[in-house]
């Protein structure tokens, strides 16, 4: 996960890597690219998780969520403006981090909640 400062709310928190899909790019390819740029890891396998709209009453901004598996370190992150820290966070810690408001951004909450639901059943 990435430890990031968000300017508008002037707040720090843990977030999942993510970013924009380029015009000539498939969402899964963008997920692989963004993961590598922001963390220095490449996913050996990418699995589609879900698609959601964070604020459908205001803007059409479809978000695609993928799970990367079989990570391989390929070097340091190349997009150094993205975060202050990059750390592996055990999935078992996530509920407590959400309860403590250390994870608070919508995209991370949606994705992690879905992973936790799926792993339970």
Residue pairs with C-beta under 8 A, 6 or more apart in sequence:
1 14
1 15
1 16
1 86
1 87
1 88
1 89
1 103
1 108
2 14
2 15
2 16
2 17
2 38
2 39
2 82
2 83
2 85
2 86
3 12
3 13
3 14
3 83
3 84
3 85
3 86
3 87
4 12
4 13
4 14
4 15
4 82
4 83
4 84
5 11
5 12
5 84
6 12
6 13
6 105
11 104
12 84
13 101
13 102
13 103
13 104
13 105
13 108
14 89
14 97
14 102
14 103
14 108
15 83
15 103
15 105
15 107
15 108
16 107
16 108
16 111
16 112
17 34
17 35
17 38
17 39
17 82
18 31
18 34
18 63
18 107
19 30
19 33
19 34
19 37
19 38
20 30
21 27
21 30
21 64
22 30
25 33
27 64
27 66
28 46
28 48
28 64
28 66
30 64
31 43
31 46
31 64
31 66
31 68
32 42
32 43
32 46
32 68
35 41
35 42
35 43
35 68
36 42
36 74
36 78
37 77
37 78
37 79
37 82
38 77
38 79
38 82
38 83
38 86
39 77
39 86
40 73
40 74
40 75
40 76
40 77
40 78
40 86
41 68
41 71
41 72
41 73
41 74
42 71
42 72
42 74
43 68
43 69
43 70
43 71
44 69
44 70
44 71
44 72
45 68
45 69
45 70
46 66
46 67
46 68
46 69
47 66
47 67
47 68
47 69
48 64
48 65
48 66
49 65
49 66
49 67
49 111
49 114
49 115
49 118
50 65
50 110
50 111
50 114
51 62
51 63
51 64
51 65
52 62
52 63
52 65
52 110
53 60
53 61
53 62
53 63
54 61
54 63
54 106
54 107
54 110
55 61
63 107
63 110
65 107
65 110
65 111
65 114
67 115
77 83
77 86
89 97
91 115
91 116
91 119
94 103
94 112
94 116
95 116
97 103
98 104
98 109
98 112
103 109
103 112
